[in-house]
Every structure is written in C-alpha cells, then in structure tokens.
Amino acid sequence: MAARAYWQGQIRLALVSIPVEIYSATKSGAQIAFHQIHEPSGKRIKYEKVVPGIGPVDTDEIVKGFEFEKGEYVLLEQDEIDAVKLESKKTLELTQFVDASEIDVLYYEKPYFVVPADDLAEEAFIVLREALRRAKKVGLGQLAMRGREYIVSLKPCGRGMILETLRYADEVHRAQGYFREIPDEEPDPELLDLATALIDRKSAAFDPQEFHDRYVDALKHLVEEKRKAKGRKIIEDKEEGGGRSGSNVVDLMAALKKSMERPDAKAAPAKSTATAKKTAAKKAPAKAPEEKKAPARKRA
C-alpha cells in the first residue's frame, strides 16, 4: 500500500488482540492559497519568531511551555511529552457496543480506514468485522494519536472497517440553546404537502461526483482574469435574486408553487449511472408530461 499508515497498533476485544493499521479516509480538496504581499515592492511578507526585548531566535532554542500563572510557564522537552505513558497509544480496546443511531451526528469528526496489519491478523479481523455487521453495532473505545486521546467508533465497511474519531461531550454545544425559540407547532397541511412533493421530485441517490467547490472555481477564474488584465481591478457582477427579500412578509404558498413549476424542480441531480443520465437526457426536452403528473402529486 503506497499510503503511509496514520497509526499502527492493535484492536483489543477482551483477550483477543488484532494488529491493524489506520489510514486517513479523506484528503484536502482543491483550494486557492493566498500569500500576504508587500504591495510597493511586490515581494512576499515573511514572519520571524521573536522574543520581546531580545529579537529573532533560532528554532532550536524554542521549547513548549504551559502557562500555569500569568507570565509563568512550566517548560517541557519534546521527549518528556513523548514519554507520557498511555495505554491507548498502541492499543484500541473496544469497551462498549452501541447502535449507530444512538450516536448524534454532532459527535462525528473524521473517518479512517482500518486494515489488518499482516496476513496473520486477517482471520481475527474478519471475525470482528462480521460480528459487528451481524450484531448491527458500533464498537467504542479510546485511542491516542498525534498527541491527543480520542473517543473512536469502529464499524464494518465493505471488506474493511471504518474508524471515526468522536468529539467529547464538552466539545459539543447543546442544541436546546439554539432551538429553544423555534415554535413547536404543526405546519399548514397544504404547505407541507407542497414542500414534500418538491423534495420527492428532487430526490435521487447520493453521488458526490455531482458536487464541486464553485467558490474555488470562481477564484481560479478571477485569478486568471486578473492575470490577463495585468493588474486592472476586476469586480464580477453579482447574480440577482441571490439575497434575502427586503420584505419580511413572504407568500410561502406562492413560492412553493412557483418552485414546483421550475425546470430544475423536475428532477434531482443526474443519476450515478450512465444509463440513468441518458434516460434523463431523453426526457428533459418534454414539458407536457410534467403537467400531466401534477394532479397525481396533488392527490398524494
């Protein structure tokens, strides 16, 4: 495997230990990086690490310190930090099993692929994977990675398993504080039917390839246009209708009905298969069938 393991250790379930390797399941997407530039000279600004009253210092003179009082620090060497003993540094012990639905989505942080470390670990790895799948449970434990101990969940994923780091309780805001002022009441049935029909028409299987970062694309376009303009200022015209209405009074019924009439409400983003795309392309020009289907949606 070309990628470098993010963590190597063992998963322990009671007296069974399974050597595994963990790899990051995500990567950074396309981004536009900006630097700070000194405009008169056109040169990039650099930063130096300095000590007040002393000036610039060498990196080998820098150590980590914990401020226990204002201006007072306990200094720690890196090897002292590395020597801290923690059982979870090399072992993930599964201490509890829960239904995946019991874990609020707010707690999930980052996913990792989990694979057996060698051929000898494969049998035990597969047994654990299939046991979790049969029980429809998620394993929980704690694991130390890169200087921090995480709560983690473990679940089957195809031939392997997925480990996801979870946030601690004190890292998550209570939703009640934000949702308390929202009225707890049933919406108008006709409005609800229209909104449900609109959702149904735009429903499709999730295909991440259908989405891309439009902001990055726009920035790339701006950079290219600016380069061609040789420094001339460029301001793109904003699309009309993108902001909020100046009035607080919105005719929700009219807006939903108008949304149902829009061409883009006729179908969700393109299907994930080539066949589905071809079928959608053939049906796209015809508008008459859409009008015939309207009564059926109203009856639903």
SVG drawing of the C-alpha trace seen along z (x, -y; Angstrom):
<svg xmlns="http://www.w3.org/2000/svg" viewBox="-56 -51 75 68">
<polyline fill="none" stroke="black" stroke-width="0.4" points="0.0,0.0 1.5,-3.3 0.0,-5.5 1.7,-5.8 -0.2,-4.4 -1.5,-7.2 -1.4,-4.9 -0.2,-1.3 -1.3,0.8 -3.8,3.3 -7.5,3.6 -8.3,5.5 -11.6,7.2 -11.3,9.0 -8.3,11.3 -8.2,11.1 -5.7,8.6 -5.7,7.8 -2.7,5.9 -4.1,3.2 -3.1,0.1 -5.1,-3.1 -5.1,-5.3 -6.8,-8.7 -10.0,-8.2 -10.2,-11.8 -8.0,-14.3 -7.9,-18.1 -9.8,-19.3 -8.8,-21.9 -8.0,-25.2 -6.7,-28.6 -3.9,-29.7 -3.2,-33.4 0.0,-35.0 0.5,-38.4 2.4,-40.7 4.1,-44.0 2.3,-46.0 5.0,-48.6 7.7,-46.0 5.6,-43.0 7.5,-40.8 6.1,-38.2 6.0,-39.1 7.9,-36.8 7.5,-36.2 10.2,-35.8 9.9,-34.2 11.0,-36.9 11.2,-37.4 10.3,-40.8 13.4,-42.7 15.7,-40.1 14.7,-39.9 14.7,-36.9 15.6,-33.5 16.7,-30.1 14.2,-27.3 16.5,-25.0 16.1,-27.5 12.3,-27.0 10.6,-24.6 7.0,-24.0 5.6,-25.7 2.4,-25.5 1.2,-28.8 0.1,-27.9 0.0,-31.6 0.1,-34.8 3.6,-35.0 4.8,-31.9 5.4,-28.7 6.4,-25.1 8.8,-24.2 8.6,-20.7 11.0,-19.0 9.5,-17.0 11.0,-13.7 9.3,-14.3 5.9,-14.7 6.6,-11.6 7.4,-9.5 3.9,-10.0 2.5,-6.5 -0.9,-6.0 -2.4,-2.5 -4.3,-3.8 -1.1,-4.9 -0.7,-1.5 -4.0,0.3 -7.6,-0.4 -9.6,1.5 -13.3,1.9 -15.1,1.3 -18.7,0.8 -21.0,1.5 -24.0,-0.7 -26.4,-1.1 -25.1,-3.6 -28.3,-5.6 -27.5,-6.3 -24.5,-8.5 -25.6,-12.0 -24.1,-13.2 -22.6,-16.2 -20.1,-13.9 -18.5,-12.5 -15.3,-14.2 -13.0,-12.3 -13.0,-8.9 -10.1,-6.5 -9.8,-3.2 -8.8,-0.2 -7.0,2.8 -5.2,5.8 -1.5,5.2 -0.5,8.6 -1.7,12.0 -1.8,13.5 -4.2,10.7 -6.7,11.2 -8.7,14.1 -9.4,12.3 -10.0,9.0 -12.7,10.6 -14.3,12.3 -14.6,8.9 -15.9,7.2 -18.6,9.8 -19.6,10.0 -20.2,6.2 -22.1,6.5 -24.3,9.3 -25.0,7.5 -25.6,4.2 -23.5,2.5 -20.7,-0.1 -17.7,0.5 -16.4,-2.3 -13.1,-2.8 -10.3,-5.4 -7.2,-5.9 -4.2,-8.2 -3.0,-9.7 -0.7,-12.6 -0.6,-13.9 -4.2,-13.5 -6.6,-10.8 -9.8,-10.4 -13.1,-8.6 -13.5,-6.4 -16.1,-4.3 -15.5,-1.2 -17.8,0.3 -17.7,2.6 -17.2,1.0 -17.0,3.4 -14.1,5.7 -12.5,3.5 -13.7,1.3 -14.1,-2.4 -12.8,-4.1 -14.2,-7.6 -12.9,-10.0 -15.7,-11.4 -15.8,-14.7 -16.0,-14.7 -19.2,-15.9 -17.6,-19.3 -16.7,-20.0 -20.3,-20.0 -22.8,-22.8 -26.3,-21.9 -28.8,-22.2 -31.5,-23.4 -29.8,-26.7 -30.2,-27.4 -33.5,-25.8 -35.4,-26.9 -37.1,-29.9 -38.3,-27.9 -42.1,-27.3 -43.1,-23.7 -46.2,-23.5 -47.6,-21.7 -47.3,-23.4 -50.1,-24.1 -51.1,-20.7 -51.2,-22.2 -47.8,-23.9 -46.4,-20.6 -47.8,-18.7 -46.2,-21.1 -42.8,-21.0 -42.9,-17.2 -43.8,-17.0 -40.9,-19.3 -38.5,-17.1 -39.8,-14.0 -39.2,-15.4 -35.6,-16.3 -34.8,-13.1 -32.1,-10.8 -29.2,-8.5 -26.3,-10.4 -23.4,-10.9 -20.6,-13.0 -19.2,-13.4 -22.1,-15.7 -20.9,-18.3 -17.8,-20.5 -16.4,-23.6 -17.9,-26.5 -16.2,-29.1 -12.7,-27.7 -13.7,-27.6 -14.8,-31.2 -11.5,-32.2 -9.4,-30.4 -11.4,-32.3 -10.8,-35.6 -7.0,-34.9 -6.8,-34.1 -8.8,-37.2 -6.7,-39.3 -3.5,-37.9 -4.8,-38.7 -5.9,-42.2 -2.3,-42.9 -3.4,-44.4 -6.6,-46.1 -9.2,-45.7 -11.9,-43.2 -15.3,-43.1 -17.7,-40.3 -21.4,-41.2 -23.4,-39.5 -26.3,-37.4 -29.7,-38.9 -32.1,-37.3 -29.5,-35.6 -30.0,-37.7 -32.9,-37.9 -36.0,-39.8 -36.3,-43.2 -39.7,-42.4 -40.3,-40.2 -43.7,-39.1 -43.2,-36.1 -46.0,-34.3 -44.8,-30.8 -47.6,-29.2 -46.9,-31.1 -43.1,-30.5 -43.6,-26.7 -46.0,-26.5 -43.6,-28.5 -40.7,-26.2 -42.7,-23.2 -43.0,-24.9 -39.3,-25.5 -37.5,-23.2 -34.8,-22.3 -37.5,-21.0 -38.5,-18.3 -35.6,-16.1 -32.7,-15.8 -29.0,-15.9 -28.1,-13.4 -28.2,-9.7 -25.0,-8.0 -25.2,-5.5 -24.6,-6.3 -27.9,-4.7 -29.8,-7.0 -28.1,-10.0 -29.1,-9.0 -32.7,-8.4 -32.8,-11.8 -31.4,-13.5 -34.1,-12.0 -36.9,-13.1 -35.6,-16.6 -37.0,-18.5 -40.6,-17.3 -42.6,-19.5 -46.1,-18.1 -45.6,-15.0 -44.8,-17.3 -48.2,-19.0 -50.0,-15.6 -48.3,-14.4 -49.4,-17.4 -52.8,-16.1 -51.2,-12.8 -48.9,-14.8 -51.8,-16.8 -53.8,-13.7 -50.7,-12.4"/>
</svg>
